[in-house]
Amino acid sequence: MATRLLALAAAASALGGCSAAGAASFHEGLHAAQFPRAAGWRTRVSAAAADMPSCGKQRVSWASTVPFLDGARQLPPHRMVQALLPDGIVMALVQYTDTCRRLKGIPVLRPALDLSHATRSGFPGPRGDELSLYRILGRFAGRYDLDLWVFYGRRHPTAAQRDAAQRELGGVRWPARL
């Protein structure tokens, strides 16, 4: 059995799939990504959403250093962003499947996500011109797509903020499928 698992891991790695370590990062019993419950962080997961049930479903997992003031599927989370203190962080991790519209050009990712690869942009709404939004859009091949939104309480996050966000993101338990 162990020989067979090693052979499968080697084959997946050769094909550009997840490595043996990456494969172990997915949990069969979960139905949404779970942020760790670290000190100073609040976490939650939205209920399953299926706006078009025949096409797929969506979940949003959250980690925040400020109270949850918006709905679990509201992006951007305007009231939470307004409440962000300079050292604050809000992360929303959208995981979805869509069998009706298969987007092309989305990069294939592997856990754990690295915030140094996030794209920085503005966002609509309160403080959208003052703060930056950092996003990672990608796909866990054969599983689901994801869109990570990270808001910091200042335009240019400190090294301590970036490290704290990366630690929290690094502890995410990923579902094998939605």
Secondary structure, DSSP 4 states (H G I P E B T S, - for coil): -HHHHHHHHHHHHHTT---HHHHTTEETT-SS-B----TT-EEEEPPPB-SSTTT--EEEEEEESS---S-TT-SS-HHHHHH--TT-EEEEEEEE--SS---SSPPB--SSP-GGGPEEE--SSTTTTTS-EEEEEEEETTTEEEEEEEEESSSS--HHHHHHHHHHHHTPBEES--
